[in-house]
Amino acid sequence: MRTLWLLSAAHAVNHAQAALLPLVYLVVIDELRVGVGEIAYLAAFGSFLAGAVQLSYAAATRYVSRRNLLAIGGLVFGGGMALQATATSFVSFAAANIASRIGGSPQHPVGNALLAEQFPERRRAFAISAHIAGGNLGTIAIPLVGAWLIAGIGWRWTVVLFGVPAILIALAMLVLVRESGADRAAARAEGSLRSAFASVLRDRDLRWVYLSSVLGAGGRGLGVLNLFVPLYLARVLGLDGGTVALMYTVLLIGSVPGPLIAGWLSDRVGHKRMIVTVYLAGAGALVSFVLAGSDPPLLWLGIVLLSAFTFVESPQLQALLADIARPGLRDVSFATYFTLAFGVGSLWTAVYGAVIAVSGEATGIPLVFWLMAAAFLAAALAILPVRRTTDGTLGPSAREGAG
């Protein structure tokens, strides 16, 4: 539980910064004279690099403790966030931004693998969901607090204030987190890293989970959807800053109870059934949001639906992954998952940036939400072939395929 609390605190800071950046981008666009397309490309490139780095943790965790990887990452993450304040051009801003994104990369693969080692399977979905929800807790007050800080002390001092907690939590991890090293020993017993990757890629169920994660990244709540919602509200609908901040806050509120409730239900009704359900509901929420136009009641309804369903799928996929992957392949499986989900999946943001650049903001940004809905529908179809029983356990054929 100490590990879960510290990981959740680090995740809260990680998500707080992710929620703050879209508000910072709104100011940077004018101050550093860049367009929405350039911001989308920066977000995509940072996500791609952060995702690509996650593949290296499959090897690193065989020799370096997860605690040290998480602590070092936290120091780089917080330091990079604060260094954005020194930017004198978009290039220097982007460099610090990308460094911070890379520093935050151990949070998901290394952190969730550590939780999967420490928690039994009957509590694993809830533990991973609590980790995700703890991270999302850091996003709730950020739109209002962040907007207030940016208006009061400027975006530069604001990013400094948000960088310091990440550094302090990283230092606390070095002192307080413990791990058994059982997974590290099991990973070495599996054989070479190459054979471990080969075993993972041969697993039919894991391949479908990976494909679903890449497709689902096209509409994922934090990192993709939350980037474009403020842009849509401010630059297409022309809403004032206070209304945008309030709607953004409501959007993010569901990111805390949603994963917890879904994790609790998923352990009871089956991970596969829950994942398909939230993908379909998320697609419906995206459609309702864009069809609402500028009608206030319908727009608020769309925000609430997005809040309820677009932050839920990722922790459920991770719980399913933890069930399928045996201990010796756990770090490799998680590293591969997050590299694809956040690395390759980040290319969605670049695609959306290109769509906006070609179509213009007024047409392109609404079109992006239709593409997100299509991505969720495709992700739901991709998860259907996973051979799971309705109670979340592996069926006989799946056990053979997972072996």
N, C-alpha and C positions, 0 to 999 in steps of 0.2 A: 504493500500500500504506500510505503514511503516513495518507492520508485514511481508509482502511478501519480502520486501528488506532484512530485517534482517534474515529471514528464508533462503532466497537464499544465503546470505553471509555465514551463518553457514553451509549450504549444500555444498557450494563451497569448504570450508575448509575440510569438511568431505570427499568429493570426491577427493580432492587434495591428501589427505593422502592415500586414497584407491588406487589412481593411482601411488603414490610413492612407496608403499610397494612392488609391484612386482620387482622394480629395487633394493630395499633394499634386498629382498630375494636372488637375484642373487649374492650379495656380502656375505650375511650371510651363504649361502650354503657352500662357501669355507672357510670363517673365522671360523664358528662354526662347520664345518665338519658334515653337514647333507645332506640328499638327497632330490630330488624333491618330492618323496612320503611323506616325513615328512612335507615339506612345504605345500603340498596339504592338509594333515590331519590337520595342524594348521589352515589353512584358513577355512576349513570345520567346525572345532570345534568352532572357534571364531564366525563364521556366525551362527552356530546352537544356541549357547548360546545367542548371541545378538538377534536372532529371538525369542527364547523362552521367553526372558525377555519382549519382546514387548506385550505378552499376558497380562502381569500384568498392563499395562497402561489402560486397560478397566476398572479396579477397581480404579486405582490411580487417573484417571481424574475425578472421581466422588467426590473426596475430595481435590485434590491438583490442583492448576491452571496449565494449560498447559505451561504457561510462566516459572514457577518454575521448572517444569519437564525438559523442554528444556535447561534451564540455568544450572541446576545441571549436566545433561548429558554432556553438553559441557565442563564443568570443568573436569569431569572424562575423557572424550575423549581426550582433549588436554594434560592433565597430564599423562595419560597412554602412549600416543604417545611419549612424551618426555622421560619418564622413560625407554623406550627401549634402550636408549643410555647407560644406566648403566649396561646392560646385560653382564654377564661373561660366560654364558652358554646358550644353546638353551632353557633350561627350564625357566630361568629368562627372556629371551627375549620373550618367548611364553606367560608368565604370564602377562607382561606389554602389549603385543600385544592384548591379549584377554580382559584385563581390558579396553583398549581403545575402542575396538569394542563394548563392552557392553555400555560404556558411550555414544557412538553415536547412540544407539538404539532408543531414542525418536524422532529422526529427522523425520522419515517417518510417523509413525502412529500418533504421537501427532501433528507434524507440519502440515500434510495434513488435519487432522481433524479440526485444528484451521482455516486453509484456507477455508475449506468447510463451516464452520460456518460464516465466514466473507464475503465470496463472493457469489453472487446469482448464481443459476444454469446456467443461460445463459453465465456466465463468468467463471464457475468453472473449466471446462476442460483446458482452457487457463491458469488460475491461477496455477493449479496443475502442468501443463506442464512447466510453467515459473519457478516454484520452482525446478522441476527436472532439467530443462535446466540451471538454475543458479548454481545448484550443479555441473553439468557437465562442466560448464565454468571453474571451478577450476581444471579440469583435463587436459585442452588443453596444457598448457605450461609445465606441470609437467615432462613429459618424458625427454625433453631437459634440462630444468632447474634442475630437480632432478638429472639427470645423471651428469650434470656439477658440481653441489654441492657435490655429492658423490665423484666424482673424485678429487675435489678441497679441501674440508674440511673433507671428510670422512662421512660415513653413520650415525655415532653417532650424530655429530653436526647437520646434516641435519634433522634428526627426531626431534631434539629439536626445530629447526627453524620452523618446520611445526606444532609443538604442541602449541606454544605460541599464534598464532592467534585464535585458537579455544577457548582458555581461555578468551581472550579479548572480543570476540563476545558474549560469554556466559554472561559476566558481563554486556555488553550493553543491552542484552535482559532483564535482571532484571530491568533495569532502563526505557527502552523505550517501551517494548511490553505491550499492553493492550488487554483485552478480556472481552466480555460481561457476560460470565457465563451462557448464555442461554442454550447451549447444556448440561451443567452440571445439570441444573435444569430439563431439559427434560429427561435426563438419569435417574435421581432419580424418576421422575414421572412414568417412564416405569415400575418400580417395582424393584425386586431384580436383582442382577447381574446374578444369575443363570437363571432367566426367560429371561433376555436379551440375553444371549448366546443361550438359547433354541430357541428364536425367530429367531435369525440369522441363526442357523443351520437348521431350518425348511424351510428357504427361498430357493426355488429351484434355482433361478437365482444366488444367492450368492454362492451356493455350486459349480455351474459350473465355476463361476469366480475364486473361490479359487483353484479348480482343475487346471484350466488353468494357474494360477500363479505359482503353484508348478511345473508343467511340463515345463512352459516357463523359469523357473529359471535354467534349464539345459543348456541354451545357452545365458543367459542374459549378456548384454554387460559389465556392470560394476560389478565386484565381482566374475565373473566366466570366461567369455571370456577373459577379460583383464589380468587375471592371467596366462592363458596358451599361449596366443599369443607370449609374449616375450620369454617364455621358448621354444616354438616351433622354433621361428626364431633363437634364440641363440644356443640351444643345439641340435636341429635336423638339421636345415639348415646350421648352423655354420656361420651365418652372424656376422660381426664385431659390436662392441658396438654402434658406431655412427649410423650405418644403422638401428639397432634394435630400438634405441631411436627415430629416425626420423619416422620409420614406426609406432611405437607405438603412436607417436604424431598425425599422420594422422588418425590412428584408432579412437582416442579419439575426434578429431575435430568435427565429425558428431554428437557427443553426445549433442551439444548445439543447433544447428539449427534444428536437426531432431525432438526432442520432441516438439519444438515450432511450426514447420510446421505441424506436425501430429496432434497436439492439435487444431490448427486452422481448419484444414480439418475435424477433427473428429467431431467438433461442427456443421459442415455443412453436412457431408455425412453420419453420424451415427457412434457411437463408436464401435459397433460390427463389422461393415464392415471394419473399419480402423484397428482394432486389428487383424482380420483374415488376411488382406492383408499384414501387416508388419510381422506377423509370417511366412507366406509363403515366402515372400521376404528374410527374415532373414535366413531361411533354405537354400534357393538357394545361398545366399552369403557365408554361411559356406561351402557348397559343392564346390563352385568355388574357395574358398581360399585353401582348402586342395588339390584339383586337380591341382592347379597351380604349385605345387612342388617348385623347385628352379628357375623357369623361371622368371626373374625380371619383365617384363611387366605384366604378368598374376598375379604374386604375388602382385604387386601394385594394380592391378584392384581388386583382392580379398580383400585387405585391405580397399579400398575405399567403396566397397559394404558392408563390415562388419560395417564400420563407419556409413553408411547411414541407416541401418536397424536394427541393434541389440541393439540399445539404446532407442528404440521408444515404445515398447509394454507396459512397466510397467506403465508409467503415464497414458496411455489410459485405462488400466485396472482399475487404481485407480479412474479415472473420472467416469467410468461406475459404480464402486462400490459406489461412492458418490451419484450418481443419484438414485441407487436402495435403499440404506439404509436411513431410515427416521432419523431426527435429534436425537431422543432419543436413537437410536441404532448406531449412527455414530462412537463413540469411540470404542464400542465393535466390530463393523464391521471392522474398520481399524486395530485394535489390532489383530483380528483373521487373517486378510489378511496378515499382515506383519510377523506374527509368522509363518504362513505356507509358504509364499513366500521366506522369508529369513532364517527361522529356519529349517523347514522340507526341503525346497528347497536347503539349503546348503549341504544336504547329497549328492547332485550331485557331489560336489567337492571331497568328500570322495570316491565316486564310481570311479571318474576319477583317483584319486590317486592310488586306488587299481588296476585299469586297467594298469596304467603305471608301478606299482610295479611288476605285473605279466608278462607283455609283454615287458618291457624294454622301455627306452625313445624313441628310434628310431621308434618303432612300436606303442607303446602305446599312445604317444602324438598325432600323426595324427589320430589314432582311436577315440580319445576323440572328435575331431571336427565332425566326422561322428555321434557320439552319440548326440552331441549338435543339429545337424540338425534334427535328429529323434525326439528329445524332442520338438523342435519348431513345427514340423508337428503335433505331438500329442496335443500340446497346442492349435493349431488352430482348431482341431477337437473338443476339449473340450469346446470351446467358442461358437460353432454353436448352441447348444440347448438353449442358453440364449434367452429369449423371448423379443426381442427388435425390434422396427420398424426402418426403414432406416433413419429416421430423428433424431434418438437418444432418442426418448421418449418411455415411457413404453406403450406397447399395453394393451388392456383390461385384457387379461389373466395374463399378467405379473404383472399388478397392484394388481390383486387378490392374486397371489402367494407372492408378496412382502409384502402384508399386514399381 
